[in-house]
């Protein structure tokens, strides 16, 4: 689970401006952080199929946001992908 401090750090890292909390870049950052935490949970609890389903939904949601960002703002997309260490899929 993301604490308020972790969430604030991710928002600060990916936000376009000070009050930006809902842009595609911020949402991608938050989803990436949640995906990382849930993946580590599933490594310890491999039979937790409900969490696995949630993980797959988050991955699909992040993919949709990345696709949108790539279509509308290629420079921001490149910045987010390199900043978060995501593999760019062409």
PENORLIN-V348351 format. One record per residue. N is the residue number from 1. SS is DSSP state (H for helix, E for strand, - for the rest). BURIAL is b if it has 16 or more other C-alpha atoms within 10 Angstrom, else e. D_LAST is the distance of its C-alpha to the last C-alpha in Angstrom with 2 decimals. Layout:
BEGIN
{{N & SS & BURIAL & D_LAST} {N & SS & BURIAL & D_LAST}}
END
This chain:
BEGIN
{{1 & - & e & 30.82} {2 & - & e & 29.87} {3 & - & e & 33.00} {4 & H & e & 33.62} {5 & H & e & 33.32} {6 & H & e & 29.94} {7 & H & b & 28.65} {8 & H & e & 30.21} {9 & H & e & 28.61} {10 & H & b & 25.07} {11 & H & b & 25.87} {12 & H & b & 27.42} {13 & H & e & 24.46} {14 & H & b & 21.85} {15 & - & b & 24.20} {16 & - & e & 24.20} {17 & - & e & 27.99} {18 & - & e & 30.85} {19 & - & e & 31.14} {20 & - & e & 27.45} {21 & - & b & 27.11} {22 & - & e & 24.95} {23 & - & e & 22.03} {24 & H & b & 18.48} {25 & H & b & 18.07} {26 & H & b & 21.29} {27 & H & b & 20.52} {28 & H & b & 17.28} {29 & H & b & 19.50} {30 & H & b & 22.25} {31 & H & b & 20.24} {32 & H & b & 18.75} {33 & H & b & 22.36} {34 & H & b & 23.71} {35 & H & b & 21.19} {36 & H & e & 22.23} {37 & H & e & 25.87} {38 & H & b & 25.69} {39 & H & b & 23.98} {40 & H & e & 26.85} {41 & H & e & 29.30} {42 & H & b & 28.06} {43 & H & e & 28.50} {44 & H & e & 32.16} {45 & - & e & 32.58} {46 & - & e & 30.78} {47 & - & e & 32.82} {48 & - & e & 31.85} {49 & H & e & 30.05} {50 & H & e & 30.37} {51 & H & b & 28.41} {52 & H & b & 25.79} {53 & H & e & 25.36} {54 & H & e & 25.11} {55 & H & b & 22.43} {56 & H & e & 20.30} {57 & H & e & 20.96} {58 & H & b & 19.97} {59 & H & b & 16.63} {60 & H & e & 16.00} {61 & H & e & 17.37} {62 & H & b & 15.23} {63 & H & e & 12.04} {64 & H & e & 13.71} {65 & H & b & 14.62} {66 & H & b & 11.23} {67 & H & e & 10.05} {68 & H & e & 13.36} {69 & H & b & 13.21} {70 & H & e & 9.99} {71 & H & e & 11.80} {72 & H & e & 15.14} {73 & - & e & 15.05} {74 & H & e & 12.23} {75 & H & e & 14.75} {76 & H & e & 15.61} {77 & H & b & 12.08} {78 & H & e & 11.79} {79 & H & e & 15.33} {80 & H & b & 14.98} {81 & H & b & 12.16} {82 & H & e & 14.33} {83 & H & e & 17.51} {84 & H & e & 16.89} {85 & - & e & 15.32} {86 & - & e & 12.31} {87 & - & e & 9.54} {88 & - & e & 6.34} {89 & - & e & 3.78} {90 & - & e & 0.00}}
END
